[in-house]
Amino acid sequence: MEVVHTIGRRKKAIARVYLSEGNGAVTVNGRDVKDYFTTATLQYKLEQAQALAGVEGQYDIRVNVDGGGITGQAEAIRLGISRALVQINPDHRVALKPEGLLTRDPRMVERKKPGQKKARKKFQFSKR
């Protein structure tokens, strides 16, 4: 099997995922996934797609991720892994689609407007 390359995005994070046959090693930016994502919640997000597809430990995953925060990066990687699994075997789509793992989350940070404190917060109004 050749290396499958996909891209996942979330907010400002962009993850380039390279999936190949192996024994389940996951590296993010050249570091082990346990070192890069220290919390169990973020590690679960990365394993979620493989668990639903039933292919834990069958593929080596190499990821280059850039931009955003760690949560956005984890969700971008999850989307990239999900897309790669569907590219390898289209039957995985049935398990991943209902869980929302193939949907790109469109929510972005709302821009700050001029004459306001933040995106929606206003400066204090004084009548007199």
Secondary structure as UniProt FT lines:
FT   STRAND          4..10
FT   TURN            11..12
FT   STRAND          13..21
FT   STRAND          26..28
FT   TURN            29..30
FT   STRAND          31..32
FT   HELIX           33..36
FT   HELIX           40..53
FT   TURN            56..57
FT   STRAND          59..66
FT   HELIX           70..88
FT   HELIX           90..92
FT   HELIX           93..96
FT   TURN            97..102
FT   TURN            114..115
//
